[in-house]
Amino acid sequence: MRPGISDKLQWAVDLHQQGRIAQAEALYQEILKVEPGHFDALHLLGVASLQGGNPEAALELIGRAIRINSRNADALTNLGNALRELGRHAQALTCYERALAIRPDAPESHYNRALTLQELHRHEDAVAGYERALALRPGYIEARYNRGVVLQDSKRPEDAALAFAQLLEIAPDCPYAAGKLGYLNLLCCDWRSYDDELARLIDDVNVGRRVCDPFSFTALSNTAAAQLACATTYAADKYPPAATPLWSGEHYHHDKIRVAYLSADFHEHATTHLMAGLFEHHDSDRFEITAISFGPDRQDSMRSRLVDAFDHFIDVRAKTDREVALLLRALEIDIAVDLKGYTQGGRTGILARRPAPVQINYLGMPATMGASYIDYIIADPWIIPPEVRPHYAEQVLYLPDSYQATDDRRQIDTHTPARADLNLPEDGFVFCCFNNNYKITPELFTIWMRLLHQVSGSVLWLLE
């Protein structure tokens, strides 16, 4: 190593660790001008590029470093991180496994491998990966948090609730963990701490603390003002607007209005059962409609129907949020409609880059997104009464009667099951609620119990 480079590298590393990324990058670049094959400078400049939101540059720089030294576990892990950011999960997994073959006791490599397995929906393997990382580093907060998330995604709400409760004992200020626990307790109908949990969450949300994601909070609070506070904090933290928007006032010259619908649910799903007919009934003389699909292709009959309904159907699962946003801009989309919002599978990072002149929140997210780049929310006066409009970051577009489309081609089942087929009594009035459990509050359940007590022989039929 040439004289002076060692000191400059240490200076750069110190700056990097202090979070002064731009200054560290400048020093790494100075080193590379003198010594283009300097492994540490290439590797750490790549890490800085990844931290700065440029995984493509990170991939190139760390790749060059690994060609110099292919046995460095940290570099292999960071190469995996860049590949994961680019949506190249299978290749990322290979990198993590190469890193673990070199250094099997590295908790970071186990953690990042588990994140990738989670992205690939290999939930059991992801849980095992997080648990291995925690065995090596019991205080690994991110591993504890994401273990809880993957347990929730695996339909194991009791285990997920326990995971978040244990996390909060260790790290009571862990961002969004308290909201996760509150939501999971509702999902499990565990109301023992409901009043205290809810009061604390609302107090924390109202002062801007990162305690709950907006979707979970819709189940925990029916106050529009608090929901706006929650969403505003979350949007600023997770999906801030791009410093340089992709669309900044340019005029397009195509004839038809180009509308893109963004969703992970273009298959058999509640959203498409409502929306399929709407897609089919667009006025093709005035509108050109595009599906931007970032969910699974289940090759079911609904998927086929939707492919036929759209003018263009584009599968973007392999693309990053930035790449999808650039695609929307290149397609000159006039109106981008987000059908997911902050619900599972949503990709808010696409619209955070402002690829379209008009960006709309519709159907999937039953509340405000709290983001300046979402211009409108489609609603009706029943779900957003005029008096609560000030508590929405979006302008409210009212549809007459109901905001919710319904597919008029849906068939009514010709078979009517007998009560005995459904384990219901032959006599007596049946009260029923087929909503998900997280929508059932203790106050609501108390009312139902009073009804059952007053109506002799009646029963309550729930979804689960």
N, C-alpha and C positions, 0 to 999 in steps of 0.2 A: 504494500500500500504506500502510495507516495506521501512524503511529509506534508502535514497539514490537513490531509483528507480525513484522518481519524478524528481530529478535533472538530472539524466541520460536521462530520457525521454525528458526533455526540451532541453538538449544538442543535442540529436539526431534530434529532430524536427528542431532546428536551423540549423544544418548541412544540413538536408534534404531541407529546404527552400532555402539554399544557393546553392543547386545543387550538393552538395558533397555526392552523393548517397551511394557510397561504405562505407564511414565512418559512415553514418547514419545507414546503414544496420547492420554494426558490433555492434553498440550500441543496436539496437533493439534486436539482437540475444543474446547479453549479458543479457538484461532484461528478455528474455524468458527462459534463462537457470535458472534464479532464480525464476521466476514466469511464468510458461508455459501457464497459462490462462490469461495473461495480455492482455486485449482487445485492448488498443491503440497500443501496440507493434506489436501484430498480424496484426491489420488493416494496420498500416503504413508500416510494412515490406512488406505486400502484395502490397501496393501502389508502394513502391520502386521496387519491382519485376516487376510490370507492366511497370513502367517507364524504366526499364532495358531490356525490350523486352521478358519477361518471363511470359506470361499471365497464363500459367498452374500453376506455383507456386503461382501467385497472387490469382488465383481462390481458391486454397487450403487454403491459409493463411487467406484471407478475409472471406471465408466460415467458418473457425474455429472461427473467431471473431464474426460473426453474430450468431453463435450458442450460444455464450455467451450473446450477446445483439442484439436481432432481431429488435430493434426499433431505431437503429441509421441510420439516413437518409444518412449521408456521406458514411458509409460502404456499404449500399445497392446500392448507386450510383456507387461506385467503383467496387463492385461485378458485376454490370451491364457492366461497362467498360471492365472488364476482359472477361466476356462472349461475348461481342461484338467483342473484338479482336480475340476471338476463333471462330467467325462466328456463334455463337449460339444466333441469334438475337431475337428469340421469348422469350427465357429465359431472355435475357438482358432487353427486354421491360417490362417484369413482375417486375424485380428488380427496374427499374426506377419508375414504377407506384406505387410500394410499398413505395419507398422513398418519392414520391410526396404526397401520402396519409398521411404521417407523417409530411412533411414540404412542403406544396403546393407552397410556395413563394421562392423556391430555384431555381435560374436561371440555375445553372449547371445541375440539374436533368432534367429540361425542354430541355436544349440544348442537352444533351446526349440522351434523349428519341427521340428528333427530328433526330439526326444522325442515330439512329437505324431505325426509320421509313423511312428515306431516303434509307438506305441499303435494306429495304424491298419493295422499290419502291412505298411506300404510300406517294406520293409527296404532296398532299393537306394537309394531316395530318402533314407532316414534316414542311411545311411552317407555319402552325398554331403553331406548337411547337416552331419554331425559333422566331416567333413573340411574343409568350408568354414570352420567355426568354428575348427578347429585351424590352418588356414592364416593366419587373422587373429590367433590367440592360441595359439602352439604349446604353452604351458604350461597349457592349459585341462584340468585333471585330470578333471573330470566328463565332458567331451566324449570324452576318451580312454577312460575307463571304459565309457561307454555305447556307444561305437563297438565295443568288444570284445563287449559284450552282444549287440548287434544282429547282429554277424558270427556269433556262436554261434547265435542264433535263426535265422539264414539258412542253417544247416547248412554253415558254413564253419569247422570247428573249427581247422584249421591256421592260417588267417588270424587267428582270434580269439585263439589262443594267442600268436601273434607280437605282437598288439596289447597283450595284458596283460603280456607280457615287457618290451615297450618302455615301457609305463606304469610298471612297477615299477623300471626303471632311473632314471626321472625322479622317481618318488614311491614309494619303497620301503615307506612306511607307509600307502599308500592303502587305506582300509577294504575288505576282502573281495576285493581284487585277487589276493592270493597264493593264496587258495583257488580262485578262478576258474582261475588258471593251472594249479594242480595237477590240478583236475578235467579241464580241456581236454587236458592232457598224457596223462591216462589215456584219454580219449576217442580220442586220436590214437595210442594205444599207444606213446607216447614216454616211455620209462622211464629215460632217461639220468640224470636227477637225482632219481629217485623216492625213494630212501632219505633223501637230505638234505632234500628238500622236505617229505616227510611228517614227519620228526623236528622240523623247525622249526615246521610248522603245529601239531602236537600240543602242543609246548612253549608256543606263543603262545596257543592255545585254552585251555590249562589255567590261564593267568594272566589270562584275561578279555580278551584283545586281539581286536579285530574283524578277523579275518583270513579267515574262511570262512563262507559261508552253510550252514545245517544240511543241506540236501539234498546239496550237493556233498560235505560232510564224511562223509556215510554211505558214499560210495565210497572215501574216503581213510582212514577209521579204522573199525576193527571193535570199538573199545572203548566200551562203553555210557557209562562215566563221562565220557570226553572228548566224546562226542556230546551228553550233557546240558549240559556246560559250554559247548559251542559254541551250542546252541539257546537256552540261557538268556541269553547275551550278545546274540544276534541278536534275540530277542523283545523284550528291554528296549530295544534300540537302534531297531529298526524298527517294532515293534508293541507299545508299552507299553500296559498296561491303562488304560481310560478313567478319568479322575478321578471321574466320576459315572456309574456303570453304569446302563444302561437298565432292567435288572431288578434289584431289590434286596430280594427276599423276598416280593413280593406273591403271593397265592394266586389262581389262576384257577378259574372255576366251570363250564367246559365239561365235557361228559361224556367224550368220547374223548380219548386222549392224542394231542397234535399233534406230529408229527415233521417237521422240515424237513431235506432233504439239500441241501448246498451244493456246487456243482461247476461247472467250466468245460467238462465233458466229456460233456454229455448229447447225444451223437451217436455215430457209429461210433468206438469207442475201447476200449482194453483194459479200462478201468474198467467201462464199461457192458456189455461182453461178459460180465463176471463178475457184475454186479449186477442186470441187467434182471429176471431171474427173482425175485430177492429183493424188488424193488419190487412185483412182481405178486402175491406171496404174503403180503403184509401182511394181518393179520386186520382186515378193514374194520369189524367190529363193535366193535373196541376202539381202533383207531388211525386217524387221519386224516393222510395223508402229502402233503407239499408239496415240489416241486422248486424250488430257487432256482438259476436258470441264469444264469451270467455269462460263458458261452463262446459261440462262434459257433453260429448256426442253419444247419446244413448241409442241412437238409430231406431227410435220408436216411431209410431205413426204420427204423433204430434210434431216431431222434428221434420218429418217429410212434408207435412202440411205447411209448416212455417217456411221451409225452404221455398216452396211454391208461392207462398203469399208475398214474400219480399221481392223487390226488384234485384237486390243484391244481398247475399248471405255470406258473411265473412267470419271465419273461425280465427280468432286472434289469441288462442290459448298460449301459443309459443312466443308471443310478443310481450315486451315490457310495456308498462303504462306509457312511457315516453314514446315508444314505437307506435302504439295504438293512437295516441294523440296526434302524432305526425301524420299517420294514415288519414285520420278524420280531416285534418287540415288539407292534405293533398287531394282528398275527395271533394273538397269545398262544401262540406256539410253546413247547412244553414242552421238547423235545429238539432241539438243532441238531447235525447231523452234518456235519463238514467232511471232504469226500472229496478235498481237494487238499493241505491243509497248506501247506508251503513249496515245493511243486512248481510247475512253470510254469503260470501262469494263476491261481494261488491268490490269495485275497483275505482274508488273516488279519485285516485291519483291521475286518472286519465283526464277528467274534466278540470282538475286543478291546474292543468296547463293551458286552459282556455283555448281549445281547438276550434270552437264554433262560436258564431255571434250570439246565439241564443241557447242557453243550457237550462234544462228543466228536470225537476225532481217529480217523479210520478209513480204512484201505486205501491212500489216495494217498501219504501221508507215512510212509515205513518206519522211523520213529524218533520219539523224543519231540519235542514242539514247544517245550518249555522255558518254557511260558507258564502263568501262574497261572489264567487264565480258561478253559483247556482242562481239563475235569474228569477225563475218562476217555480211554483208548486201548483199542480192541478188538483182542485178540490171541489167541494160543494158547500153550501151554507150550513149543512148539518155537521160535517166533520171539522170544519173550521168556521165557526160562527164569526160574523163580522167584527165583534168586539175583541176577539183574540188575534186579529190580523197583525197588530203591532208587534206581536211576539214571534213573528216569522221573519227570518232573514230574507226569504224569497218574497217576491210579489205573488199574490194569490190570484190564480186564474180560476174563476168559478164556472163549472159546468151546470146546466140546468138539472134539477132533480137530484141525480146521483153522479158522483165523479167516476164511479166504477163501471167499466164496460162489462158486458156479459155476452158470451158466445151463444147466439141463438140456434146453433147447430147441435148443441148438446142434447143427447137423447135421454128421456126419462126411462128408467129401468122398468121393464114390464113385469118383473117379479116383485111381489110385495111379501117380505118375510113375515112369518107368524111371530107373535110375541115369544113363544117358547124357543124359537130359533135364536133369539137374541138374549136369552136368559132373563126375560122380563116377566113379571107376573101377568096372569091372564086377565085380572081385573085391576082396577085402580088407575088413577091419572098418572101419566108419565111426564115429569118435568125433565128436560134434557138440555145439555150444553156441550157442544162439540168443539169448543174453543180449546186451545192448548192450555195446559195447567198454569203456566206463568201468568195468564190473564185472570186467574181466580184469586181474589184478595180475601183476607179474613172477614172484612165487612160484608162482602158479597156472599160469602159462604154462610155467614150468620143469618142473612136474610133468607137464603134458601132453606136453612134448617127450620126457620120459623114457618115458612110455607108448608114444608112437609108435615110439621106438627099440626098445622091448622087444617090440612086437607087429608082426611082419613084415608088410609090405604094407598097413598101416593108414594112414588119412588123418584129418585133422581138418577138420570142416566148420563154418565160422563164419557168423554172420549177415551180416557185411560185412568 
